[in-house]
Amino acid sequence: MFFTTNRITLRTALLAGAALFVGAAFSLSAPSQTQTTASPDRAAIEEVLKGISRGRSLAQVAISPDGKRLAWIEGTKEGAEIRVAPLDELAKYERVTAAAKPEQHCREGHIAWSPDAQSLVFFSDCANPGQSDLYLARQGSPARRLTELKGYVEAPAFSPDGKSVAFLYVEGATRPAGALAAMKPPSGVIGEGDAEIQRVAIVHVDAEKPEIAEWVTPANLHAYEFDWRPDGQGLAYVAANPPGENNWWVAKLYTQQLDGEPRAILAPAEIPGPLHGLQIAVPRWSPDGKQIAFIGGLMSDQGVTGGDVWVVSAVGGQPVNLTPQRTATACWLEWSGTDQLIVSSLKGGNVQLERLHLDGNEAASFDAPLYDLPASIGDGRFELSVSSDKDHRLFVFQSSSFDHAPEIFLSKSAGCPTCRFMSLYLTQLSHFNDGVAPAWGKSVSLTWKSDKFNVQGWLTLPIDYDPAKKYPLIVVVHGGPASAVVARWNTGAMSAAAFSALGYFVLMPNPRGSFGQGEEFTQANRKDFGYGDLRDILAGVDAVEAAYPVDPNRVGLTGWSYGGFMAMFAVTQTQRFKAAVAGPGISNWLSYYGENSIDQWMTPYFGAPVYDDPAVYAKSSAINFIKNVTTPTLVVVGDRDGECPAPQSYEFWHALRARHVPTQLVVYPNEGHMFADPAHRRDVMERAAEWFDRYLPPAP
């Protein structure tokens, strides 16, 4: 439930009541207490938000297998465009599109190169607005439509021989797959017969006319991600019984012949050892077809991957952990030989790319990092994934930091791919954002001690920082909890950039439960939500106050998803925070268990379903400590959020109002866990800014 880092409540009475009030949004507040000071001019806040929304955006990047060309998706005024250019001359790009005319702009993306580097496939809705189909573009020829589809599609991948393309497909989809999008409004018989199942489908690239894709995976399994077998005759994939948004946490690893039946070769819920009951992701078949590598660990969200590197025989058996006790979190991997893996990891606040050598499965060793960057990196497919040529000597990704807008970089390995030592350098390939400077303050990485842990976090200083002045501080807690804040060009609403531009210090901690320091740290908040991680956060506030001119009477707290829970829970445990803004969160873990549509994520953290051990859920429920709250708290939520359903926000707001604590609840219509409407996202930031300005005012 990260984002926070992809459900429908059964409390229909409450949602029906909400429908009477929601327009653009509705709010209810405690009388007079919320009107203690004048709010700032909303127009002024809008100007600040416009000022930080600078720079051109990049989505996916992909280097051709021969290492000669680069394809990327770049944001434009019309939306986004697919562009292809020689690797060393990006300025000489050509637009790749299914559009019939240059002035036509469609929804296009999800690019993949053919093994021979001569073709590129992508999804486009040019032929049927609102419905994406697969297209193939060869150099010098117009793009050709390959499919006639009806539903949600993503993740195309060529077969090893280049004759077919597999992709994920939800036929007849009414919404994107996963839990982040708005859930369908509840009606009729709930939870029976309405599951939308994502499957792997394939299409042949030499077809003379568009085809209806052929199914590979069965209709009774929801597939999340897949990898081609080296001979192109089968797949490995992670899948679970429907509903897909709920059962990723209990998914199994399957192998399957294209014309055969699925075979589960690994079920974490059924095996002994440290992987028991945890999650698996990023399956990758070894070049010799004998084993499958994957990331395994405690993960709170599909798509937000982190853990150790594991391998299992392609015919099944007990998996082997190649990186036990490692103080870093592996997020993505790829084979670079029968005994080597490329691993992209998060270590502290930095991202690293390393080559892992397998020495007989029982031992493994890393080379020195190919790079070690205080930045975000990725090629647009997975967390920290990079695009490489077929020899794994060239690695391309887009990268940004708090201080630098996104650009495309090349990491080039010298020497043979089997050498134990390689020199590496980074080359900036693009200059899309030359001259774009941050409209917010400087950011620094901090580390502090809390209990036995060294906790890392990021501090963004106020714009035009003057060390002779006292400033307010806002703590932003990330979602997950299994995720992490990394340095990135963040110009969105509810971001450190926005608060910094408004004159705040902003602390973004990575407390226990986060990625970046290994599995022990990630698992350190099991059965302890809100306690150890709050100690980590408060220790971070202490560290900031000791080093910077922060007014201790002007400290606020905010977060979304698990961060929303932390905002709700923290104000029941401490009066340290003088104002709070809780994005969609959880106020009562016992009632939440029966309201959300992703209850499977909870058992690995709480140790048992709520019906078997209600006490461990009650221990971390803010509602049970509501009499302690004095902190003015703004609460926001989407009315169709399945991850943190609206009744959780109602319950918290209702209790604060009954206790005469200044509060306000804002419900946004037709929004899921991740708000889709830009106007709603902007409104959240504006309301948050007004709330903090009201309750964290400067001394008279």
C-alpha positions as CSV (number, residue, x, y, z in Angstrom):
1,M,0.0,0.0,0.0
2,F,2.8,2.3,-0.9
3,F,1.5,5.1,-2.9
4,T,0.5,5.9,-1.1
5,T,4.7,3.0,-4.4
6,N,-0.8,0.2,-8.2
7,R,-10.1,-0.9,-3.4
8,I,-13.8,-0.6,-2.8
9,T,-15.0,-0.2,0.7
10,L,-18.1,-2.1,1.8
11,R,-19.1,0.7,4.1
12,T,-21.6,1.8,1.4
13,A,-23.7,3.8,3.9
14,L,-20.8,6.2,4.5
15,L,-19.9,6.5,0.9
16,A,-23.6,7.1,0.0
17,G,-23.5,9.9,2.5
18,A,-20.4,11.3,1.0
19,A,-22.1,11.4,-2.4
20,L,-24.4,14.0,-1.0
21,F,-21.6,16.4,-0.4
22,V,-18.8,15.9,-2.9
23,G,-18.6,18.4,-5.7
24,A,-15.0,19.3,-6.5
25,A,-14.6,18.3,-2.9
26,F,-16.4,18.8,0.4
27,S,-15.1,19.7,3.8
28,L,-16.4,19.7,7.4
29,S,-14.6,21.4,10.2
30,A,-14.8,22.0,13.9
31,P,-16.6,25.3,14.6
32,S,-14.5,28.5,14.9
33,Q,-11.4,26.7,16.1
34,T,-10.2,26.2,12.5
35,Q,-10.5,29.9,11.8
36,T,-7.9,31.2,14.2
37,T,-5.8,33.0,11.6
38,A,-6.3,34.2,8.1
39,S,-5.3,31.7,5.4
40,P,-2.6,32.7,2.9
41,D,-3.7,33.9,-0.5
42,R,-4.5,30.8,-2.6
43,A,-3.5,32.6,-5.7
44,A,0.0,33.1,-4.2
45,I,0.2,29.4,-3.5
46,E,-0.7,28.6,-7.1
47,E,2.0,30.9,-8.3
48,V,4.5,29.0,-6.1
49,L,3.3,25.7,-7.6
50,K,3.6,27.0,-11.1
51,G,7.2,28.1,-10.3
52,I,8.3,24.6,-9.3
53,S,6.7,22.8,-12.2
54,R,9.6,23.3,-14.5
55,G,11.6,21.1,-16.8
56,R,10.8,18.5,-19.5
57,S,9.9,15.1,-18.3
58,L,11.2,11.7,-19.4
59,A,9.4,8.4,-19.1
60,Q,10.9,5.2,-20.6
61,V,14.4,4.9,-22.2
62,A,15.6,1.9,-24.1
63,I,18.9,1.2,-25.8
64,S,18.9,-1.0,-28.9
65,P,20.5,-4.5,-28.4
66,D,23.3,-3.6,-30.8
67,G,24.1,-0.5,-28.7
68,K,23.7,1.9,-31.7
69,R,20.4,3.6,-31.1
70,L,18.3,4.9,-28.2
71,A,14.5,5.2,-28.0
72,W,12.9,7.3,-25.3
73,I,9.6,8.8,-24.4
74,E,9.7,12.6,-23.8
75,G,7.1,14.9,-22.4
76,T,5.8,17.6,-24.8
77,K,3.2,20.2,-24.7
78,E,0.9,17.8,-26.5
79,G,1.5,15.0,-24.0
80,A,4.4,12.6,-24.8
81,E,6.3,11.4,-27.9
82,I,8.4,8.4,-28.7
83,R,11.7,9.4,-30.2
84,V,14.6,7.4,-31.7
85,A,18.2,8.6,-32.4
86,P,21.7,7.4,-32.7
87,L,23.1,6.8,-29.3
88,D,25.8,9.5,-29.6
89,E,23.5,12.1,-31.4
90,L,20.2,12.4,-29.6
91,A,19.6,15.8,-31.3
92,K,19.1,13.9,-34.6
93,Y,16.0,12.1,-33.4
94,E,13.0,10.9,-35.4
95,R,9.5,10.7,-34.0
96,V,8.1,7.2,-34.0
97,T,4.3,7.1,-34.0
98,A,1.2,5.5,-35.3
99,A,-0.3,8.9,-36.1
100,A,-1.4,9.4,-39.7
101,K,-0.5,13.0,-39.7
102,P,2.3,15.0,-38.0
103,E,-0.1,17.1,-36.1
104,Q,-2.0,14.1,-34.7
105,H,-1.0,13.2,-31.1
106,C,-2.1,10.0,-29.6
107,R,-1.5,8.2,-26.3
108,E,1.6,6.2,-27.0
109,G,4.3,4.4,-24.9
110,H,5.6,1.1,-23.6
111,I,8.5,0.6,-26.0
112,A,10.6,-2.5,-26.6
113,W,13.3,-3.3,-29.1
114,S,13.5,-6.5,-31.2
115,P,16.5,-8.7,-30.6
116,D,18.0,-7.8,-34.0
117,A,17.7,-4.1,-33.1
118,Q,15.8,-3.4,-36.4
119,S,12.3,-3.0,-35.0
120,L,10.5,-1.2,-32.1
121,V,7.1,-2.1,-30.7
122,F,4.9,0.2,-28.7
123,F,1.3,0.7,-27.7
124,S,-0.8,3.5,-29.3
125,D,-4.4,4.5,-29.4
126,C,-4.2,6.3,-32.7
127,A,-6.5,3.9,-34.5
128,N,-9.0,3.7,-31.7
129,P,-8.9,6.6,-29.2
130,G,-8.9,5.4,-25.6
131,Q,-7.9,1.9,-26.6
132,S,-4.2,1.0,-27.0
133,D,-3.1,-1.5,-29.6
134,L,0.4,-2.9,-30.4
135,Y,2.3,-1.3,-33.3
136,L,5.6,-2.3,-34.9
137,A,8.0,0.3,-36.4
138,R,10.9,-0.7,-38.6
139,Q,13.5,1.9,-39.6
140,G,12.3,3.9,-42.6
141,S,8.8,2.4,-42.6
142,P,5.5,3.6,-41.1
143,A,4.4,1.9,-37.9
144,R,2.2,-1.1,-38.6
145,R,-0.7,-2.1,-36.3
146,L,-0.4,-5.7,-34.9
147,T,-3.5,-6.1,-32.7
148,E,-7.2,-5.5,-32.3
149,L,-7.6,-5.3,-28.5
150,K,-10.3,-4.3,-26.1
151,G,-8.9,-3.7,-22.6
152,Y,-5.9,-2.6,-20.6
153,V,-2.4,-3.5,-21.9
154,E,1.3,-3.0,-20.8
155,A,4.8,-4.5,-20.7
156,P,5.5,-5.7,-24.3
157,A,8.5,-8.0,-24.7
158,F,9.9,-9.7,-27.8
159,S,10.5,-13.4,-27.9
160,P,14.2,-14.3,-28.2
161,D,13.8,-15.1,-31.9
162,G,11.9,-11.8,-32.5
163,K,8.9,-13.5,-34.1
164,S,6.4,-12.8,-31.3
165,V,5.6,-10.2,-28.7
166,A,4.1,-11.0,-25.3
167,F,2.4,-8.5,-23.1
168,L,0.1,-8.1,-20.1
169,Y,-3.6,-7.8,-21.1
170,V,-6.8,-7.3,-19.1
171,E,-9.6,-8.0,-21.6
172,G,-12.6,-5.8,-21.2
173,A,-10.9,-3.8,-18.4
174,T,-12.9,-0.9,-16.9
175,R,-9.9,0.5,-15.0
176,P,-6.1,0.0,-14.9
177,A,-4.8,-3.2,-13.3
178,G,-3.7,-2.9,-9.7
179,A,-4.9,-1.1,-6.5
180,L,-3.9,2.5,-7.1
181,A,-6.6,3.4,-9.6
182,A,-10.1,4.3,-8.5
183,M,-12.2,1.2,-7.7
184,K,-15.5,0.6,-9.4
185,P,-18.4,2.0,-7.4
186,P,-19.9,-0.8,-5.3
187,S,-23.3,-2.2,-6.4
188,G,-25.0,-5.6,-6.6
189,V,-23.4,-8.7,-5.2
190,I,-19.9,-7.7,-4.0
191,G,-16.8,-9.8,-4.6
192,E,-18.4,-12.4,-6.8
193,G,-17.8,-12.8,-10.6
194,D,-16.5,-9.2,-11.2
195,A,-12.8,-9.8,-11.1
196,E,-10.8,-8.3,-14.0
197,I,-7.9,-10.8,-14.7
198,Q,-4.6,-9.8,-16.2
199,R,-3.0,-12.5,-18.4
200,V,0.0,-12.8,-20.7
201,A,-1.0,-12.7,-24.4
202,I,1.1,-13.0,-27.5
203,V,0.9,-11.7,-31.1
204,H,3.0,-12.7,-34.1
205,V,4.9,-9.8,-35.7
206,D,4.7,-11.1,-39.3
207,A,0.9,-11.2,-39.3
208,E,-0.5,-9.5,-42.5
209,K,-3.4,-7.8,-40.6
210,P,-4.1,-6.9,-37.0
211,E,-4.8,-10.0,-34.8
212,I,-6.7,-10.7,-31.7
213,A,-4.0,-11.7,-29.3
214,E,-3.5,-15.4,-28.3
215,W,-3.7,-16.2,-24.6
216,V,-0.7,-17.9,-22.9
217,T,-1.5,-17.9,-19.3
218,P,-4.8,-19.4,-18.0
219,A,-8.0,-17.5,-17.2
220,N,-7.9,-18.5,-13.5
221,L,-4.5,-16.8,-12.8
222,H,-3.8,-13.1,-12.6
223,A,-0.3,-12.5,-13.9
224,Y,1.8,-9.6,-12.6
225,E,5.1,-9.9,-14.6
226,F,6.8,-12.4,-16.8
227,D,10.0,-13.4,-18.6
228,W,10.6,-15.3,-21.8
229,R,12.4,-18.7,-21.5
230,P,15.7,-18.5,-23.4
231,D,14.5,-20.8,-26.2
232,G,11.3,-18.8,-26.6
233,Q,9.1,-21.8,-26.0
234,G,7.9,-20.8,-22.6
235,L,7.5,-18.3,-19.9
236,A,8.3,-17.7,-16.2
237,Y,5.7,-15.5,-14.4
238,V,4.5,-14.4,-11.1
239,A,0.8,-14.9,-10.6
240,A,-2.0,-15.5,-8.1
241,N,-5.7,-16.4,-8.1
242,P,-8.0,-13.4,-8.7
243,P,-8.8,-10.8,-7.5
244,G,-5.4,-9.6,-8.7
245,E,-5.1,-6.4,-6.7
246,N,-5.5,-8.4,-3.4
247,N,-3.5,-11.5,-4.0
248,W,-0.1,-10.3,-5.2
249,W,1.2,-10.8,-1.6
250,V,0.6,-14.5,-1.9
251,A,1.6,-15.0,-5.5
252,K,3.6,-17.9,-6.8
253,L,6.3,-18.4,-9.4
254,Y,5.1,-20.4,-12.4
255,T,6.7,-21.8,-15.5
256,Q,4.8,-22.8,-18.6
257,Q,5.3,-24.0,-22.1
258,L,3.5,-21.7,-24.6
259,D,1.1,-24.5,-25.5
260,G,1.2,-26.2,-22.1
261,E,-0.2,-25.9,-18.6
262,P,1.2,-23.7,-15.8
263,R,3.4,-25.3,-13.1
264,A,4.0,-23.6,-9.8
265,I,7.7,-24.0,-8.9
266,L,7.8,-21.7,-5.9
267,A,5.1,-20.8,-3.4
268,P,6.6,-18.7,-0.6
269,A,3.6,-19.4,1.7
270,E,4.3,-23.1,1.5
271,I,8.1,-23.3,2.0
272,P,10.2,-23.1,5.2
273,G,13.0,-20.6,5.8
274,P,13.4,-16.9,5.7
275,L,11.4,-16.4,2.5
276,H,8.3,-18.1,4.1
277,G,5.2,-15.8,3.7
278,L,7.1,-13.1,2.0
279,Q,6.8,-11.7,-1.6
280,I,8.6,-12.3,-4.9
281,A,9.1,-10.2,-7.9
282,V,11.2,-9.6,-11.1
283,P,11.6,-13.3,-12.2
284,R,14.5,-13.7,-14.7
285,W,15.4,-16.9,-16.5
286,S,19.1,-17.7,-16.7
287,P,20.7,-17.9,-20.2
288,D,21.1,-21.7,-19.9
289,G,17.5,-22.1,-18.9
290,K,18.4,-24.0,-15.7
291,Q,17.4,-21.5,-13.0
292,I,15.4,-18.5,-12.3
293,A,16.6,-15.5,-10.3
294,F,14.2,-13.1,-8.5
295,I,13.9,-10.5,-5.8
296,G,12.4,-11.9,-2.5
297,G,11.6,-10.1,0.7
298,L,9.0,-8.2,2.7
299,M,7.2,-5.9,0.3
300,S,4.1,-3.8,1.0
301,D,3.2,-2.9,-2.6
302,Q,3.1,-4.5,-6.0
303,G,5.5,-2.7,-8.2
304,V,7.6,-1.4,-5.4
305,T,10.2,-4.1,-5.3
306,G,12.9,-4.7,-2.7
307,G,14.6,-7.5,-0.9
308,D,17.4,-10.1,-1.4
309,V,18.6,-11.8,-4.6
310,W,17.4,-15.4,-4.8
311,V,17.7,-18.2,-7.3
312,V,15.6,-21.4,-7.7
313,S,15.9,-24.3,-10.1
314,A,13.7,-24.0,-13.1
315,V,12.1,-27.3,-12.1
316,G,11.4,-26.2,-8.6
317,G,12.9,-26.9,-5.2
318,Q,14.2,-24.9,-2.3
319,P,15.3,-21.4,-3.3
320,V,18.8,-20.1,-2.4
321,N,19.4,-16.6,-1.0
322,L,22.5,-15.1,-2.7
323,T,22.7,-12.0,-0.5
324,P,21.8,-12.9,3.1
325,Q,22.5,-10.2,5.8
326,R,23.3,-7.7,3.1
327,T,22.9,-4.0,4.3
328,A,21.3,-2.9,1.0
329,T,18.1,-3.6,-0.8
330,A,18.0,-5.2,-4.3
331,C,15.3,-3.7,-6.4
332,W,15.9,-5.1,-9.9
333,L,18.1,-7.7,-11.7
334,E,19.1,-9.2,-15.0
335,W,21.4,-12.0,-16.1
336,S,24.6,-11.0,-17.8
337,G,25.9,-14.5,-18.2
338,T,25.2,-18.0,-16.8
339,D,27.0,-17.1,-13.6
340,Q,26.5,-13.4,-13.4
341,L,23.7,-11.0,-12.5
342,I,23.4,-7.3,-12.9
343,V,21.7,-6.0,-9.7
344,S,20.3,-2.5,-9.1
345,S,20.1,-1.7,-5.4
346,L,19.3,1.0,-2.9
347,K,21.9,1.5,-0.2
348,G,21.2,4.2,2.3
349,G,20.2,7.1,0.2
350,N,22.2,6.1,-2.9
351,V,21.4,3.9,-5.9
352,Q,24.0,1.4,-7.0
353,L,24.5,-0.9,-10.0
354,E,26.6,-4.0,-9.3
355,R,27.7,-7.2,-11.0
356,L,27.0,-10.2,-8.8
357,H,29.1,-13.4,-9.4
358,L,27.5,-16.7,-8.6
359,D,30.0,-19.2,-7.2
360,G,28.1,-22.4,-7.2
361,N,24.8,-21.1,-5.8
362,E,26.0,-21.4,-2.2
363,A,28.2,-18.3,-2.5
364,A,28.1,-15.1,-4.4
365,S,30.2,-12.0,-4.5
366,F,29.8,-8.4,-5.8
367,D,32.2,-6.4,-7.8
368,A,32.7,-2.8,-6.7
369,P,29.6,-0.8,-7.7
370,L,29.5,0.3,-11.3
371,Y,28.0,3.5,-10.0
372,D,26.9,4.8,-6.6
373,L,24.7,7.9,-7.0
374,P,22.7,10.1,-4.6
375,A,19.9,10.3,-7.3
376,S,17.0,8.4,-8.7
377,I,17.6,6.2,-11.8
378,G,15.4,4.1,-14.0
379,D,14.4,3.2,-17.5
380,G,10.7,3.4,-16.9
381,R,9.8,-0.3,-16.5
382,F,10.5,-1.3,-12.9
383,E,12.0,0.2,-9.7
384,L,15.6,1.1,-10.5
385,S,15.7,-0.9,-13.7
386,V,18.2,0.0,-16.4
387,S,18.3,-0.7,-20.2
388,S,21.3,-2.5,-21.5
389,D,22.7,-3.7,-24.8
390,K,22.9,-7.5,-25.5
391,D,26.5,-7.7,-24.2
392,H,25.7,-5.8,-21.0
393,R,28.5,-3.4,-21.5
394,L,26.2,-0.3,-22.1
395,F,23.6,0.7,-19.5
396,V,21.2,3.6,-20.2
397,F,18.7,5.2,-17.8
398,Q,17.2,8.5,-16.9
399,S,18.3,10.1,-13.7
400,S,17.4,13.1,-11.6
401,S,18.1,14.5,-8.1
402,F,16.8,17.2,-5.9
403,D,19.1,19.6,-7.6
404,H,19.1,18.4,-11.2
405,A,16.2,17.9,-13.6
406,P,15.9,14.5,-15.5
407,E,18.4,13.7,-18.2
408,I,19.5,10.5,-20.0
409,F,22.8,8.9,-19.0
410,L,25.0,6.2,-20.3
411,S,27.1,4.0,-18.0
412,K,29.8,2.3,-20.1
413,S,31.7,-0.8,-18.9
414,A,35.2,-1.3,-20.3
415,G,36.6,-4.8,-20.7
416,C,35.0,-8.2,-21.0
417,P,31.7,-8.9,-19.2
418,T,33.3,-11.8,-17.3
419,C,36.1,-9.7,-15.8
420,R,36.2,-9.3,-12.0
421,F,37.1,-5.7,-12.2
422,M,35.7,-3.1,-14.6
423,S,36.2,0.6,-15.0
424,L,33.1,2.6,-15.6
425,Y,32.2,6.1,-16.5
426,L,29.0,8.0,-16.8
427,T,28.1,10.1,-19.8
428,Q,25.2,12.5,-20.0
429,L,23.5,11.9,-23.3
430,S,20.7,14.4,-23.2
431,H,20.6,18.1,-22.4
432,F,16.8,18.6,-22.4
433,N,16.8,20.6,-19.2
434,D,20.0,22.6,-19.5
435,G,19.5,25.9,-17.6
436,V,16.6,24.6,-15.5
437,A,17.4,25.4,-11.9
438,P,15.4,24.3,-8.8
439,A,12.9,26.8,-7.5
440,W,13.4,25.4,-4.0
441,G,16.2,25.1,-1.4
442,K,19.2,22.8,-1.3
443,S,18.8,19.2,-0.1
444,V,21.2,17.2,2.0
445,S,21.4,13.6,3.2
446,L,21.3,13.1,7.0
447,T,22.0,10.0,9.2
448,W,21.0,9.7,12.8
449,K,21.0,7.1,15.5
450,S,17.7,5.6,16.8
451,D,17.7,2.5,19.0
452,K,20.3,0.2,17.3
453,F,19.7,1.6,13.8
454,N,21.5,4.3,11.8
455,V,18.5,6.0,10.0
456,Q,18.9,7.9,6.8
457,G,16.8,10.7,5.5
458,W,16.8,13.8,3.3
459,L,16.4,17.4,4.5
460,T,15.4,20.1,2.1
461,L,16.2,23.7,3.2
462,P,13.9,26.6,2.7
463,I,14.3,28.6,-0.4
464,D,16.6,31.6,0.2
465,Y,17.8,30.0,3.4
466,D,19.2,32.4,6.0
467,P,20.9,30.6,9.0
468,A,20.2,33.6,11.1
469,K,16.5,33.1,10.9
470,K,14.2,30.6,12.5
471,Y,12.1,28.4,10.2
472,P,9.2,26.0,10.6
473,L,9.7,22.3,9.7
474,I,7.4,19.8,8.0
475,V,8.1,16.1,8.2
476,V,6.9,14.1,5.2
477,V,6.5,10.4,5.9
478,H,6.6,8.1,2.8
479,G,4.1,5.4,2.1
480,G,4.7,1.7,2.1
481,P,6.1,1.1,4.6
482,A,8.4,-0.9,2.4
483,S,9.7,1.9,0.2
484,A,12.2,4.7,0.5
485,V,12.6,8.4,-0.4
486,V,15.4,8.8,-2.9
487,A,16.7,12.0,-4.4
488,R,14.6,13.0,-7.4
489,W,13.4,16.1,-9.2
490,N,10.1,16.3,-7.5
491,T,7.8,19.1,-8.6
492,G,4.5,17.5,-7.8
493,A,2.0,18.5,-5.2
494,M,2.6,17.6,-1.6
495,S,6.3,17.5,-2.3
496,A,9.4,18.7,-0.5
497,A,9.9,21.1,-3.3
498,A,6.6,22.8,-2.8
499,F,7.0,23.2,0.9
500,S,10.5,24.4,0.6
501,A,9.4,27.0,-1.9
502,L,6.9,28.2,0.7
503,G,9.6,28.7,3.3
504,Y,9.8,25.4,5.2
505,F,12.5,23.0,6.2
506,V,11.3,19.6,5.0
507,L,12.5,16.3,6.5
508,M,11.9,13.1,4.5
509,P,13.0,10.2,6.8
510,N,13.5,6.6,5.8
511,P,12.6,5.0,9.2
512,R,12.7,1.3,10.0
513,G,10.4,-0.6,7.6
514,S,12.0,1.3,4.6
515,F,14.3,-0.1,1.9
516,G,18.0,0.7,1.7
517,Q,19.6,-1.0,4.7
518,G,18.8,-4.7,4.2
519,E,16.0,-7.1,5.2
520,E,16.5,-6.8,8.9
521,F,15.8,-3.1,8.7
522,T,12.9,-3.5,6.4
523,Q,11.3,-6.1,8.7
524,A,12.0,-4.2,11.9
525,N,8.5,-2.7,12.1
526,R,6.6,-6.1,11.9
527,K,3.9,-6.2,14.7
528,D,5.1,-2.7,15.7
529,F,3.5,-0.2,13.3
530,G,3.7,3.3,14.6
531,Y,6.2,2.7,17.5
532,G,9.7,2.1,16.4
533,D,9.3,4.0,13.2
534,L,7.9,7.0,15.1
535,R,10.9,6.9,17.4
536,D,13.1,7.0,14.3
537,I,11.2,10.0,13.0
538,L,11.3,11.9,16.2
539,A,15.0,11.2,16.5
540,G,15.4,12.7,13.0
541,V,13.5,15.8,14.1
542,D,15.9,16.1,17.1
543,A,18.9,15.8,14.7
544,V,17.5,18.5,12.5
545,E,16.7,20.9,15.3
546,A,20.2,20.4,16.7
547,A,21.9,21.3,13.4
548,Y,19.6,23.8,11.8
549,P,17.6,26.9,13.0
550,V,14.2,25.2,13.3
551,D,11.5,26.6,15.6
552,P,10.5,23.7,17.8
553,N,7.0,25.2,18.2
554,R,6.4,25.2,14.4
555,V,6.9,21.5,13.4
556,G,4.2,19.8,11.3
557,L,3.7,16.3,9.9
558,T,2.1,14.9,6.8
559,G,2.1,11.7,4.7
560,W,0.0,9.6,2.3
561,S,-1.0,6.0,2.6
562,Y,1.2,4.4,5.3
563,G,2.4,8.0,5.7
564,G,-1.2,9.0,6.3
565,F,-1.5,6.3,9.0
566,M,1.7,7.7,10.6
567,A,0.2,11.2,10.6
568,M,-2.9,9.9,12.3
569,F,-1.1,7.7,14.8
570,A,1.7,10.1,15.6
571,V,-0.6,12.8,16.9
572,T,-2.1,10.3,19.4
573,Q,1.4,9.6,20.8
574,T,3.1,12.9,20.9
575,Q,2.3,16.6,21.0
576,R,5.6,17.4,19.2
577,F,3.7,18.2,16.0
578,K,1.7,21.4,16.1
579,A,-0.2,20.6,12.9
580,A,-0.8,17.6,10.7
581,V,-2.2,16.8,7.2
582,A,-3.2,13.1,6.8
583,G,-3.5,11.9,3.2
584,P,-5.5,8.7,2.7
585,G,-4.5,6.6,5.8
586,I,-5.6,4.1,8.4
587,S,-7.1,5.1,11.7
588,N,-8.4,1.7,12.9
589,W,-6.6,-1.4,11.7
590,L,-9.4,-3.7,13.0
591,S,-12.2,-2.1,10.9
592,Y,-9.7,-1.4,8.0
593,Y,-9.2,-5.2,7.6
594,G,-12.8,-5.6,6.6
595,E,-13.0,-2.5,4.4
596,N,-10.0,-2.5,2.1
597,S,-9.6,-4.7,-1.0
598,I,-5.9,-5.6,-0.3
599,D,-6.1,-7.4,3.1
600,Q,-3.5,-10.0,2.0
601,W,-0.7,-7.4,2.5
602,M,-1.4,-7.3,6.3
603,T,-0.7,-10.8,7.4
604,P,3.1,-10.7,6.8
605,Y,3.2,-7.5,8.9
606,F,0.8,-8.4,11.7
607,G,1.5,-12.1,11.8
608,A,-2.1,-13.3,11.5
609,P,-5.4,-12.1,10.2
610,V,-7.3,-9.7,12.4
611,Y,-9.8,-12.4,13.3
612,D,-7.1,-14.5,14.8
613,D,-5.1,-11.8,16.7
614,P,-7.1,-8.6,17.0
615,A,-4.9,-7.3,19.8
616,V,-1.9,-6.8,17.6
617,Y,-4.1,-4.7,15.2
618,A,-5.6,-2.7,18.1
619,K,-2.1,-1.9,19.5
620,S,-1.4,0.3,16.4
621,S,-4.8,1.8,15.9
622,A,-4.9,5.5,16.3
623,I,-8.6,5.5,17.2
624,N,-7.8,3.7,20.4
625,F,-5.7,6.6,21.6
626,I,-7.8,9.4,20.2
627,K,-8.3,11.1,23.6
628,N,-4.6,12.1,23.5
629,V,-5.0,14.2,20.4
630,T,-4.7,18.0,20.5
631,T,-3.0,18.5,17.1
632,P,-5.1,20.3,14.4
633,T,-5.4,17.8,11.6
634,L,-6.6,18.1,8.0
635,V,-7.7,14.8,6.5
636,V,-8.0,14.2,2.7
637,V,-9.1,11.1,0.8
638,G,-10.6,9.8,-2.5
639,D,-14.1,8.5,-2.4
640,R,-13.1,5.4,-4.4
641,D,-9.9,4.5,-2.6
642,G,-9.5,0.8,-2.1
643,E,-6.1,0.8,-0.4
644,C,-7.1,3.3,2.3
645,P,-10.9,3.5,2.1
646,A,-12.7,6.7,2.9
647,P,-14.4,5.3,6.1
648,Q,-10.9,5.3,7.7
649,S,-10.7,9.0,7.2
650,Y,-14.3,9.5,8.3
651,E,-13.7,7.6,11.5
652,F,-10.6,9.7,12.4
653,W,-12.2,13.0,11.5
654,H,-15.4,12.1,13.4
655,A,-13.5,11.3,16.5
656,L,-11.4,14.5,16.4
657,R,-14.6,16.6,15.8
658,A,-16.3,14.9,18.8
659,R,-13.2,15.7,20.9
660,H,-13.3,19.4,19.7
661,V,-9.9,19.1,18.1
662,P,-9.6,21.5,15.1
663,T,-10.1,19.3,12.0
664,Q,-11.3,19.2,8.5
665,L,-12.2,16.3,6.1
666,V,-12.0,16.7,2.3
667,V,-13.3,13.9,0.1
668,Y,-12.4,14.0,-3.6
669,P,-14.9,12.4,-6.0
670,N,-14.0,9.6,-8.4
671,E,-10.5,9.4,-7.0
672,G,-8.6,6.3,-6.0
673,H,-5.5,6.0,-3.9
674,M,-3.5,8.0,-6.4
675,F,-5.4,11.1,-7.5
676,A,-5.7,11.3,-11.2
677,D,-7.3,14.8,-11.6
678,P,-4.5,17.5,-11.7
679,A,-7.0,19.9,-10.2
680,H,-7.5,17.7,-7.2
681,R,-3.8,17.2,-6.7
682,R,-3.3,20.9,-6.8
683,D,-6.2,21.5,-4.4
684,V,-4.6,19.1,-1.8
685,M,-1.4,21.0,-1.8
686,E,-3.1,24.3,-1.6
687,R,-5.3,23.2,1.4
688,A,-2.2,21.7,3.1
689,A,-0.3,24.9,2.7
690,E,-3.2,26.9,4.1
691,W,-3.5,24.5,7.0
692,F,0.2,24.6,8.0
693,D,0.2,28.4,7.5
694,R,-2.7,28.6,9.9
695,Y,-1.3,26.4,12.7
696,L,2.4,27.0,12.3
697,P,2.4,30.8,12.3
698,P,5.5,32.8,13.0
699,A,5.8,34.3,16.5
700,P,4.2,37.8,16.8
